[in-house]
């Protein structure tokens, strides 16, 4: 599993292991066990699951008479339809892929992009149509350097399923277009099943107008839920994590410097907050965020339990700096992390770091257990 230059793999932990979506070599979802060993491929689906893959367009190919499903995009390379330009009712020949986020709960596996796609962990679609409702929000940007300006459809970079599986929460609507950078200041939610589109949960989804009051945001970076169904939002520009109950009542604000990604240990309630640079309107000091991981106690007493610097390269204006996940099925908790390789022309990309690493807390440090890049290098035979 490798990151493309600016798109690190997306990871989602489950009791059976960690699911990884990677588009660097064509869209695929792979299940690894808790030690990082390959278990099986979930997508593309196994051949015997195609009949259970709802929402495909089938055609008979004249040269041999076989009836096969059509893939999407100009390259005809994927069944996924997370891009808003795909028409799920017709043979798609335009855009494809566009996966920006992923969440898993039980056998349900949800992919987020400009559209929601629904899969099952067995490689089928779990009895639901693959293509779900649109999840995009639009912004309008002016001309800037080589960027010609126009309307942009933003996709959610963060998804979270409620513990009862009823709700899907979406946030992390970022944009980077030349020196235009920023994000939306709200969290939305939608039923995990059905065709209903997202609705406002907290904040708002209009371009601009950040706020500092409870329930307002200055770039809502990510979202997660605890075992009780409370909703945690990384409020990046306000240096805090805001917590709401399932009815959107504000419960608490927890101070953390530049929270980019929040993850909950649903077993003990501990809060893991990752900090790195997000696409952010530089209306303050414009300084880069110092990458860090902060582990806090549960909601009742969210004191800092541990804090570690992260040795990653900030992505500057090039999108996601990093992706991370916590695997709470291991003891101690295993941290899965993969940084992006910058696309900035004036910086040499650290491609060797654009791979997944597994880490644990030990002796007040983060210790690397496994490095996928090093594993791959051992398998390469030079002749």
C-alpha positions as CSV (number, residue, x, y, z in Angstrom):
1,X,0.0,0.0,0.0
2,X,1.6,3.3,-1.1
3,X,0.5,6.9,-1.1
4,X,0.3,8.8,-4.3
5,X,2.1,12.1,-4.1
6,X,-0.6,13.9,-2.2
7,X,-3.3,11.3,-1.4
8,X,-2.4,9.0,1.5
9,X,-4.4,5.8,2.0
10,X,-7.6,6.0,4.1
11,X,-7.8,3.6,7.1
12,X,-10.7,2.4,9.2
13,X,-10.3,0.0,12.1
14,X,-12.7,-2.8,13.0
15,X,-12.7,-5.9,15.4
16,X,-11.4,-8.1,12.5
17,X,-8.6,-5.8,11.5
18,X,-8.0,-2.5,9.6
19,X,-9.5,-1.7,6.3
20,X,-7.3,0.4,3.9
21,X,-8.6,2.3,0.8
22,X,-5.8,3.1,-1.6
23,X,-6.2,4.7,-5.0
24,X,-2.5,4.9,-5.8
25,X,-2.5,1.9,-8.1
26,X,-6.2,1.8,-8.9
27,X,-9.1,1.9,-6.4
28,X,-8.9,-1.0,-3.9
29,X,-9.9,-1.8,-0.3
30,X,-7.7,-4.3,1.6
31,X,-8.2,-5.9,5.0
32,X,-5.1,-6.2,7.1
33,X,-5.0,-8.0,10.5
34,X,-4.1,-6.1,13.6
35,X,-0.4,-6.8,13.0
36,X,-0.5,-5.3,9.5
37,X,-0.5,-8.6,7.6
38,X,-2.6,-8.9,4.5
39,X,-5.9,-10.9,5.0
40,X,-8.0,-10.3,1.8
41,X,-9.1,-7.8,-0.8
42,X,-12.6,-6.4,-0.3
43,X,-12.7,-4.2,-3.4
44,X,-12.5,-4.9,-6.3
45,X,-15.1,-7.5,-5.4
46,X,-14.4,-11.2,-5.6
47,X,-15.9,-12.7,-8.8
48,X,-18.5,-14.6,-6.9
49,X,-19.8,-11.3,-5.3
50,X,-20.5,-9.5,-8.5
51,X,-24.0,-10.9,-8.7
52,X,-24.6,-9.3,-5.3
53,X,-23.1,-5.9,-6.3
54,X,-26.2,-3.8,-6.7
55,X,-26.1,-0.8,-9.0
56,X,-23.8,-2.0,-11.8
57,X,-24.6,-1.5,-15.5
58,X,-24.3,-4.8,-17.4
59,X,-23.7,-5.1,-21.1
60,X,-23.1,-8.0,-23.5
61,X,-19.8,-7.8,-25.2
62,X,-20.2,-8.7,-28.9
63,X,-16.8,-10.3,-29.5
64,X,-17.5,-13.3,-27.2
65,X,-21.1,-12.8,-26.0
66,X,-20.1,-12.4,-22.3
67,X,-22.3,-10.2,-20.2
68,X,-20.1,-8.1,-17.9
69,X,-20.4,-5.0,-15.7
70,X,-19.2,-1.7,-17.1
71,X,-16.6,0.3,-15.1
72,X,-16.6,4.0,-14.6
73,X,-14.4,6.8,-15.7
74,X,-12.5,7.5,-18.9
75,X,-10.1,4.7,-18.1
76,X,-13.0,2.3,-17.3
77,X,-11.1,1.4,-14.1
78,X,-13.5,1.3,-11.2
79,X,-17.1,0.5,-10.2
80,X,-17.0,3.3,-7.6
81,X,-19.0,6.4,-8.2
82,X,-17.9,8.8,-5.5
83,X,-17.5,11.7,-7.9
84,X,-20.5,14.0,-8.4
85,X,-20.0,14.0,-12.1
86,X,-20.9,10.4,-12.4
87,X,-24.5,9.6,-13.5
88,X,-25.4,6.4,-11.8
89,X,-28.3,5.9,-14.1
90,X,-26.3,5.8,-17.3
91,X,-23.1,4.4,-18.6
92,X,-20.5,6.6,-17.0
93,X,-17.7,7.8,-19.1
94,X,-16.5,10.9,-17.3
95,X,-15.0,11.2,-13.9
96,X,-14.5,8.2,-11.4
97,X,-13.2,7.4,-8.0
98,X,-13.0,10.5,-5.9
99,X,-13.0,8.7,-2.5
100,X,-12.1,11.1,0.3
101,X,-13.1,9.2,3.4
102,X,-14.2,5.8,4.8
103,X,-16.0,4.5,7.8
104,X,-16.8,0.9,8.9
105,X,-19.3,-0.5,11.4
106,X,-20.2,-4.2,11.6
107,X,-20.5,-5.4,8.0
108,X,-21.2,-1.9,6.8
109,X,-18.5,-0.1,4.9
110,X,-19.1,3.5,3.7
111,X,-17.0,5.5,1.3
112,X,-17.3,9.3,1.1
113,X,-16.8,11.6,-1.8
114,X,-19.0,13.9,-3.7
115,X,-21.4,10.9,-3.5
116,X,-21.7,8.3,-0.8
117,X,-20.9,4.7,-1.9
118,X,-22.0,1.8,0.2
119,X,-20.3,-1.6,0.4
120,X,-20.2,-4.6,2.7
121,X,-17.1,-6.0,4.3
122,X,-17.7,-9.3,2.4
123,X,-17.1,-7.6,-1.0
124,X,-20.8,-7.2,-1.9
125,X,-22.9,-4.1,-1.4
126,X,-24.8,-5.6,1.5
127,X,-28.2,-5.6,-0.3
128,X,-28.0,-1.9,-1.0
129,X,-27.3,0.0,-4.2
130,X,-23.7,0.9,-4.5
131,X,-24.3,4.6,-5.3
132,X,-25.9,6.6,-2.5
133,X,-26.9,10.2,-2.2
134,X,-24.8,13.3,-3.0
135,X,-22.7,14.6,-0.1
136,X,-21.0,17.6,-1.7
137,X,-21.2,21.3,-0.8
138,X,-20.2,24.0,-3.2
139,X,-18.0,27.1,-3.0
140,X,-17.1,29.8,-5.4
141,X,-13.5,30.9,-5.8
142,X,-11.9,33.7,-7.9
143,X,-9.0,33.6,-10.2
144,X,-5.6,33.1,-8.5
145,X,-2.3,32.6,-10.4
146,X,-2.8,29.6,-12.7
147,X,-6.2,28.8,-11.3
148,X,-9.0,30.2,-13.4
149,X,-11.6,30.3,-10.7
150,X,-15.2,28.9,-10.6
151,X,-17.5,26.7,-8.6
152,X,-15.9,23.8,-6.7
153,X,-17.8,20.8,-5.2
154,X,-16.2,19.8,-1.9
155,X,-16.3,16.2,-0.6
156,X,-16.1,15.2,3.1
157,X,-12.6,14.1,4.3
158,X,-14.0,12.6,7.5
159,X,-16.9,10.2,8.1
160,X,-18.2,8.6,11.4
161,X,-20.9,6.1,11.9
162,X,-22.9,6.3,15.1
163,X,-22.5,3.3,17.4
164,X,-26.1,2.2,16.7
165,X,-25.5,2.4,13.0
166,X,-28.3,4.9,12.4
167,X,-26.4,8.0,11.5
168,X,-23.5,8.9,9.3
169,X,-21.7,12.1,10.2
170,X,-19.6,14.1,7.7
171,X,-17.1,16.9,8.0
172,X,-13.6,17.9,6.7
173,X,-14.8,19.8,3.6
174,X,-11.4,21.3,2.5
175,X,-10.2,23.0,-0.6
176,X,-6.8,24.0,-2.1
177,X,-6.8,25.8,-5.4
178,X,-3.5,27.6,-6.0
179,X,-3.3,29.9,-3.0
180,X,-7.0,29.6,-2.2
181,X,-7.2,27.3,0.8
182,X,-9.6,26.7,3.6
183,X,-12.7,24.7,4.5
184,X,-16.3,24.8,5.7
185,X,-17.3,25.5,9.2
186,X,-19.9,22.8,9.9
187,X,-20.8,19.2,10.4
188,X,-23.6,17.4,8.7
189,X,-25.3,14.1,9.1
190,X,-27.6,11.8,7.2
191,X,-29.3,8.4,7.7
192,X,-26.8,5.6,7.2
193,X,-29.4,3.9,4.9
194,X,-31.7,5.3,2.3
195,X,-31.4,8.2,-0.1
196,X,-31.8,11.2,2.2
197,X,-29.1,13.9,1.7
198,X,-27.0,15.3,4.5
199,X,-28.5,17.9,6.8
200,X,-26.9,20.4,9.2
201,X,-25.9,18.9,12.5
202,X,-23.8,21.8,13.9
203,X,-22.4,25.0,12.5
204,X,-23.2,25.9,8.9
205,X,-22.1,24.9,5.4
206,X,-21.9,28.3,3.8
207,X,-18.6,29.5,2.5
208,X,-16.7,31.7,5.0
209,X,-18.0,33.1,8.3
210,X,-16.1,31.1,10.9
211,X,-17.2,31.5,14.5
212,X,-15.9,31.0,18.1
213,X,-19.1,30.5,20.1
214,X,-20.2,27.0,21.2
215,X,-21.5,25.2,18.2
216,X,-19.6,27.4,15.8
217,X,-16.4,26.4,14.0
218,X,-13.3,27.8,12.3
219,X,-12.7,24.8,10.0
220,X,-14.4,21.6,11.2
221,X,-11.6,19.2,10.4
222,X,-12.9,15.8,11.4
223,X,-15.6,14.0,13.3
224,X,-16.0,10.8,15.4
225,X,-18.4,9.3,17.9
226,X,-17.9,7.6,21.3
227,X,-19.7,4.5,22.6
228,X,-22.6,6.7,24.0
229,X,-23.2,8.3,20.6
230,X,-21.7,11.7,21.5
231,X,-20.2,13.5,18.6
232,X,-16.6,14.9,18.7
233,X,-15.5,17.6,16.2
234,X,-12.0,18.8,15.6
235,X,-12.4,22.6,15.5
236,X,-9.0,23.4,13.9
237,X,-8.9,27.2,13.9
238,X,-10.3,27.5,17.4
239,X,-7.8,25.1,19.0
240,X,-10.4,22.9,20.5
241,X,-12.5,19.7,20.2
242,X,-16.2,20.4,20.6
243,X,-18.4,17.6,21.9
244,X,-22.2,17.3,21.3
245,X,-24.8,14.7,22.2
246,X,-26.8,13.0,19.4
247,X,-29.4,15.8,19.5
248,X,-26.7,18.4,18.7
249,X,-26.6,19.8,22.2
250,X,-23.2,21.2,23.0
251,X,-21.6,19.3,26.0
252,X,-18.0,20.5,26.2
253,X,-15.1,22.2,24.5
254,X,-11.7,20.5,25.1
255,X,-8.6,22.7,24.4
256,X,-6.1,21.2,22.0
257,X,-3.7,23.0,19.7
258,X,-4.7,22.8,16.1
259,X,-6.8,19.5,16.2
260,X,-6.9,18.0,12.7
261,X,-8.1,14.5,13.4
262,X,-10.0,13.2,16.4
263,X,-10.4,9.5,17.2
264,X,-12.3,7.9,20.1
265,X,-11.4,4.7,21.9
266,X,-14.9,3.4,22.4
267,X,-13.7,0.9,25.0
268,X,-12.5,3.3,27.6
269,X,-13.6,6.7,26.2
270,X,-10.0,8.1,25.7
271,X,-9.7,10.8,23.1
272,X,-6.8,10.7,20.5
273,X,-6.2,14.0,18.8
274,X,-3.8,14.4,15.9
275,X,-2.4,17.8,14.9
276,X,-0.9,18.7,11.6
277,X,-1.4,21.4,9.0
278,X,-4.8,21.5,7.2
279,X,-5.8,23.7,4.3
280,X,-6.6,26.8,6.4
281,X,-7.4,30.4,5.5
282,X,-4.2,32.1,6.7
283,X,-5.9,35.0,8.4
284,X,-3.8,34.7,11.5
285,X,-0.1,34.0,11.7
286,X,0.0,31.6,8.8
287,X,2.5,29.4,10.7
288,X,2.7,25.7,10.1
289,X,1.2,23.4,12.8
290,X,3.7,21.4,14.7
291,X,2.7,17.7,14.1
292,X,1.7,16.0,17.3
293,X,-0.5,13.4,18.9
294,X,-2.3,14.1,22.2
295,X,-4.1,11.4,24.2
296,X,-6.7,12.7,26.6
297,X,-8.9,11.1,29.2
298,X,-12.6,10.4,28.6
299,X,-15.3,13.1,28.3
300,X,-15.9,13.4,32.1
301,X,-12.2,14.3,32.7
302,X,-10.4,15.0,29.4
303,X,-7.0,15.7,31.0
304,X,-3.8,15.2,28.9
305,X,-2.5,11.7,29.5
306,X,0.3,11.7,27.0
307,X,1.6,13.9,24.2
308,X,4.1,13.1,21.4
309,X,5.7,15.0,18.5
310,X,5.0,13.4,15.1
311,X,7.9,13.1,12.7
312,X,6.0,14.0,9.6
313,X,6.4,16.5,6.8
314,X,3.7,19.1,6.7
315,X,2.0,19.2,3.3
316,X,1.9,23.0,3.0
317,X,-0.8,23.9,0.5
318,X,-1.1,20.4,-1.0
319,X,-4.1,18.9,0.8
320,X,-4.0,16.3,3.5
321,X,-0.8,16.2,5.4
322,X,-1.5,12.8,6.9
323,X,-4.0,10.1,7.6
324,X,-4.3,8.1,10.8
325,X,-6.4,5.6,12.6
326,X,-6.4,3.9,16.1
327,X,-6.8,0.2,16.4
328,X,-8.4,-0.4,19.8
329,X,-8.5,-4.2,19.4
330,X,-4.9,-4.4,20.4
331,X,-3.3,-3.8,23.8
332,X,-1.7,-1.3,23.8
333,X,-3.7,0.6,21.1
334,X,-1.9,0.5,17.7
335,X,-1.7,3.8,15.8
336,X,-1.8,3.4,12.0
337,X,-0.4,6.5,10.2
338,X,0.5,7.4,6.7
339,X,1.7,10.9,5.6
340,X,1.4,12.4,2.2
341,X,4.3,13.3,-0.1
342,X,4.1,17.0,-0.8
343,X,3.5,18.2,-4.4
344,X,5.2,21.5,-3.8
345,X,7.7,22.0,-6.6
346,X,10.2,23.6,-4.3
347,X,10.3,20.7,-1.8
348,X,11.8,17.2,-2.4
349,X,9.0,14.8,-1.6
350,X,9.7,12.2,1.1
351,X,8.2,9.3,-0.9
352,X,9.8,6.7,1.5
353,X,7.5,8.1,4.3
354,X,4.3,8.0,2.1
355,X,3.5,4.5,3.4
356,X,1.7,3.1,6.4
357,X,3.5,2.8,9.7
358,X,2.2,1.0,12.8
359,X,3.1,2.5,16.2
360,X,2.4,2.0,19.9
361,X,3.1,4.0,23.0
362,X,6.1,2.5,24.9
363,X,8.3,4.1,27.6
364,X,6.8,7.5,26.9
365,X,7.6,7.4,23.2
366,X,5.9,6.3,20.0
367,X,7.7,3.1,18.8
368,X,7.3,1.9,15.2
369,X,6.2,-1.7,15.1
370,X,5.9,-2.1,11.3
371,X,6.8,0.0,8.3
372,X,5.1,-1.0,5.0
373,X,7.7,0.7,2.9
374,X,10.5,-1.3,4.6
375,X,8.5,-4.5,4.2
376,X,8.0,-3.8,0.5
377,X,11.7,-3.0,0.0
378,X,12.6,-6.5,1.5
379,X,10.5,-8.1,-1.2
380,X,12.1,-6.3,-4.1
381,X,14.7,-8.4,-5.9
382,X,17.3,-6.3,-7.8
383,X,19.0,-8.0,-10.7
